Amino acid sequence: MTILDQIVAKKHKEVTASKIVTPYSHLEEREMFLREPLSFREFLLDPARTGIIAEFKRKSPSKGIINDQVAVKDVTTAYAAAGASALSVLTDRHFFMGAKKDLLEARKFNDIPLLRKDFMIDEYQIVEAKTLGADIILLIAAILTPEQVKQFAALAKSIGLSVLLEVHNLEELERSLCDNLDAIGVNNRNLADFTVSVETSFQLAEHIPDGVMKISESAISNTQVIRQLKSAGFNGFLIGENFMRQPNPGAAMAEFVKEL
């Protein structure tokens, strides 16, 4: 059983428990459910911003603890001030030391789009994402059937959320394409063995349909790579570990942006 298999198995148990504690009907009664989500496309393509989706991540299964000494408010507001186009917040607790309250905290202090970074395996999580203040959800092709991707994307759009589909290879991309996708993220990290290579993005760039925003995720550690990815047609760049492993992630991003 791979780490990804373990994550998905754990996630099924968590969602089942969450449904018992907070049924669907209670989710839709939350004040945040009525909030109008921000446009991912508008912010990502804004020339005044960087195209960077800056991530708050304390830990990962492959690297262990990255940085558990910083506060969500401090890091995310500094990311936004440095020109982030969106913020990615991990909400998986068991494997990433994330929490749903982290997303609520980020929403409280920021007025740019928020991505709920988690392993979405049930429609419940999508509705829940909106009540936590998310504007964008992540659908990971490696753990979903084409029919699930289609259903989840349609549900997300029906409640105003933007959809980022994550793929790692051409097979995942081709079988998962459907309506209601705002962006396709190429994960340069192989979720089966956690090896990384930014070449994955360059290989898949030409296969992503026109009209869908292109995001490169992981393994981005210098500005030259971003320039190359832009030349290949990418609009956005999800960066987390490169900033989070520094004592002051927000300052690290500000320095990175200066080099751009």
C-alpha positions as CSV (number, residue, x, y, z in Angstrom):
1,M,0.0,0.0,0.0
2,T,1.5,3.4,-1.1
3,I,1.3,6.5,1.1
4,L,-1.4,7.8,-1.3
5,D,-3.5,4.7,-0.7
6,Q,-3.0,5.2,3.1
7,I,-4.1,8.8,2.8
8,V,-7.2,8.0,0.8
9,A,-8.2,5.2,3.2
10,K,-7.8,7.5,6.2
11,K,-9.8,10.2,4.4
12,H,-12.8,7.9,3.9
13,K,-12.9,7.3,7.6
14,E,-12.6,11.0,8.4
15,V,-15.4,12.0,6.0
16,T,-17.7,9.4,7.4
17,A,-17.1,10.7,10.9
18,S,-17.6,14.3,9.8
19,K,-20.9,13.5,8.2
20,I,-22.1,12.2,11.6
21,V,-21.0,15.2,13.5
22,T,-22.1,17.8,11.0
23,P,-24.7,16.6,8.4
24,Y,-25.1,18.2,5.0
25,S,-28.1,20.2,6.1
26,H,-26.0,21.8,8.9
27,L,-23.2,22.7,6.5
28,E,-25.6,24.7,4.3
29,E,-26.8,26.6,7.3
30,R,-23.4,28.1,8.0
31,E,-22.9,31.8,7.3
32,M,-19.9,31.2,5.1
33,F,-22.0,29.0,2.7
34,L,-23.7,32.2,1.5
35,R,-20.5,34.0,0.8
36,E,-19.7,34.8,-2.9
37,P,-16.4,33.2,-3.8
38,L,-13.6,35.1,-5.4
39,S,-12.7,34.4,-9.0
40,F,-9.6,32.3,-9.3
41,R,-9.2,33.2,-13.0
42,E,-9.4,37.0,-12.3
43,F,-6.7,36.9,-9.7
44,L,-4.4,34.4,-11.4
45,L,-4.4,36.3,-14.7
46,D,-4.1,39.8,-13.1
47,P,-0.9,41.2,-14.5
48,A,-0.3,43.2,-11.2
49,R,0.1,39.9,-9.4
50,T,2.8,37.2,-9.6
51,G,0.8,34.1,-10.6
52,I,2.2,32.4,-7.5
53,I,-0.2,30.2,-5.4
54,A,1.6,30.3,-2.1
55,E,1.1,27.4,0.2
56,F,0.8,27.1,3.9
57,K,2.1,23.6,4.8
58,R,3.6,22.4,8.1
59,K,4.4,18.9,7.2
60,S,4.4,16.3,4.3
61,P,4.6,12.5,4.3
62,S,7.9,12.7,2.3
63,K,9.7,15.4,4.1
64,G,8.3,15.2,7.6
65,I,7.9,18.5,9.5
66,I,8.7,21.4,7.3
67,N,7.8,24.3,9.6
68,D,5.5,24.0,12.5
69,Q,6.7,27.2,14.2
70,V,4.7,29.8,12.2
71,A,1.1,31.1,12.4
72,V,-1.4,30.9,9.6
73,K,-2.3,34.6,9.9
74,D,1.4,35.8,9.7
75,V,2.4,33.6,6.8
76,T,-0.7,34.0,4.6
77,T,-1.0,37.8,5.0
78,A,2.7,38.1,4.2
79,Y,2.2,35.9,1.1
80,A,-0.6,38.1,0.0
81,A,1.4,41.3,0.6
82,A,4.2,39.9,-1.5
83,G,1.9,39.5,-4.5
84,A,0.5,36.0,-4.3
85,S,-2.4,35.4,-6.7
86,A,-4.0,32.8,-4.4
87,L,-3.3,31.0,-1.2
88,S,-3.2,27.2,-0.8
89,V,-4.0,25.9,2.7
90,L,-3.6,22.3,3.8
91,T,-6.5,21.0,5.8
92,D,-5.4,17.3,6.1
93,R,-4.5,16.8,9.8
94,H,-3.1,13.2,9.9
95,F,-0.5,13.4,7.2
96,F,0.2,17.2,6.8
97,M,-0.6,18.7,10.2
98,G,-3.2,20.9,8.6
99,A,-6.6,21.8,10.0
100,K,-9.9,23.1,8.8
101,K,-9.5,26.0,11.2
102,D,-6.4,27.0,9.3
103,L,-8.5,27.7,6.2
104,L,-11.0,29.7,8.3
105,E,-8.1,31.7,9.8
106,A,-6.6,32.4,6.3
107,R,-10.1,33.6,5.1
108,K,-10.5,35.9,8.1
109,F,-7.4,37.9,7.2
110,N,-7.1,37.7,3.4
111,D,-9.0,39.0,0.4
112,I,-7.5,36.8,-2.3
113,P,-8.7,33.3,-3.5
114,L,-8.1,30.4,-1.1
115,L,-7.5,26.8,-2.3
116,R,-8.6,24.1,0.1
117,K,-5.7,21.7,-0.4
118,D,-6.9,18.3,0.6
119,F,-7.7,14.9,-0.8
120,M,-11.3,15.3,-2.0
121,I,-13.1,11.9,-2.3
122,D,-16.6,12.9,-1.4
123,E,-19.1,15.6,-2.4
124,Y,-19.4,16.4,1.3
125,Q,-15.9,17.9,1.3
126,I,-16.8,20.2,-1.5
127,V,-19.7,21.8,0.3
128,E,-17.7,21.8,3.5
129,A,-14.9,23.7,1.6
130,K,-17.2,26.6,0.8
131,T,-18.3,26.8,4.5
132,L,-14.6,27.0,5.5
133,G,-14.1,30.0,3.2
134,A,-12.5,28.3,0.2
135,D,-12.8,29.8,-3.3
136,I,-11.1,26.9,-5.1
137,I,-11.1,23.1,-4.6
138,L,-8.5,20.6,-5.7
139,L,-9.5,17.4,-7.5
140,I,-6.7,14.9,-7.8
141,A,-7.0,12.7,-10.9
142,A,-4.9,9.9,-9.3
143,I,-7.5,9.2,-6.7
144,L,-10.7,9.8,-8.6
145,T,-12.6,8.1,-11.5
146,P,-13.4,10.2,-14.5
147,E,-17.1,10.2,-13.4
148,Q,-16.2,11.4,-10.0
149,V,-14.1,14.3,-11.5
150,K,-17.1,15.2,-13.6
151,Q,-19.6,15.1,-10.7
152,F,-17.4,16.9,-8.2
153,A,-16.5,19.6,-10.7
154,A,-20.2,20.2,-11.6
155,L,-21.1,20.4,-7.9
156,A,-18.3,22.9,-7.1
157,K,-19.3,25.2,-10.0
158,S,-23.0,25.0,-8.9
159,I,-22.0,26.6,-5.6
160,G,-19.6,29.1,-7.0
161,L,-16.3,27.4,-6.4
162,S,-13.4,27.3,-9.0
163,V,-12.0,23.9,-9.8
164,L,-8.3,23.0,-10.1
165,L,-7.7,19.5,-11.5
166,E,-4.4,18.0,-10.6
167,V,-2.7,15.5,-12.9
168,H,0.8,13.9,-13.1
169,N,0.8,12.2,-16.5
170,L,-0.9,12.3,-19.9
171,E,-3.1,9.3,-19.1
172,E,-4.6,11.1,-16.0
173,L,-5.0,14.3,-18.0
174,E,-6.8,12.7,-21.0
175,R,-9.2,10.5,-18.9
176,S,-10.1,13.4,-16.5
177,L,-10.9,16.2,-18.9
178,C,-14.5,17.5,-18.6
179,D,-16.6,20.6,-18.3
180,N,-16.4,22.9,-15.4
181,L,-12.6,22.9,-15.0
182,D,-11.0,26.3,-14.4
183,A,-7.4,25.1,-14.3
184,I,-5.3,22.1,-14.7
185,G,-2.3,21.7,-12.3
186,V,0.6,19.5,-13.3
187,N,2.0,18.0,-10.1
188,N,5.7,17.6,-10.6
189,R,5.7,15.3,-7.7
190,N,4.8,11.7,-8.3
191,L,2.3,10.9,-5.5
192,A,3.1,7.2,-5.7
193,D,6.8,7.5,-4.7
194,F,7.1,11.3,-4.1
195,T,9.9,11.8,-6.6
196,V,9.9,15.3,-8.2
197,S,10.8,16.7,-11.6
198,V,9.7,19.9,-13.2
199,E,10.1,18.3,-16.6
200,T,6.7,16.8,-16.0
201,S,5.1,20.2,-16.5
202,F,7.0,20.9,-19.7
203,Q,6.0,17.5,-21.1
204,L,2.3,18.0,-20.5
205,A,2.0,21.7,-21.3
206,E,1.0,21.2,-25.0
207,H,-1.6,18.7,-24.1
208,I,-3.6,21.0,-21.8
209,P,-6.6,22.5,-23.8
210,D,-6.7,26.1,-24.6
211,G,-9.0,28.1,-22.4
212,V,-8.0,26.2,-19.3
213,M,-5.5,27.9,-17.0
214,K,-2.2,26.0,-16.6
215,I,-0.6,25.6,-13.2
216,S,2.7,24.0,-12.4
217,E,2.9,22.5,-8.9
218,S,5.9,21.5,-6.8
219,A,9.7,21.4,-7.5
220,I,9.8,25.2,-8.2
221,S,12.7,26.7,-6.3
222,N,14.1,29.5,-8.5
223,T,12.8,32.3,-10.7
224,Q,14.5,31.0,-13.8
225,V,12.2,28.0,-13.7
226,I,9.1,30.3,-13.5
227,R,10.3,32.2,-16.6
228,Q,10.7,29.0,-18.5
229,L,7.3,27.7,-17.4
230,K,5.7,31.0,-18.5
231,S,7.3,30.6,-21.9
232,A,5.7,27.1,-22.0
233,G,2.3,28.7,-21.4
234,F,1.8,28.3,-17.7
235,N,-0.2,30.9,-15.8
236,G,0.3,29.9,-12.2
237,F,2.9,28.3,-10.0
238,L,2.1,26.5,-6.7
239,I,5.0,27.0,-4.3
240,G,5.0,25.9,-0.7
241,E,8.0,24.0,0.6
242,N,10.5,26.4,-0.9
243,F,9.0,29.2,1.3
244,M,7.8,27.2,4.3
245,R,11.2,25.7,5.0
246,Q,12.5,29.2,5.8
247,P,12.0,30.7,9.3
248,N,10.0,33.5,7.8
249,P,8.1,32.1,4.8
250,G,6.5,35.5,3.9
251,A,9.9,37.2,3.8
252,A,11.2,34.3,1.7
253,M,8.4,34.8,-0.9
254,A,9.0,38.6,-0.9
255,E,12.7,38.0,-1.8
256,F,11.7,35.4,-4.4
257,V,9.3,37.9,-6.0
258,K,12.0,40.6,-6.1
259,E,14.1,38.3,-8.3
260,L,11.2,37.9,-10.7
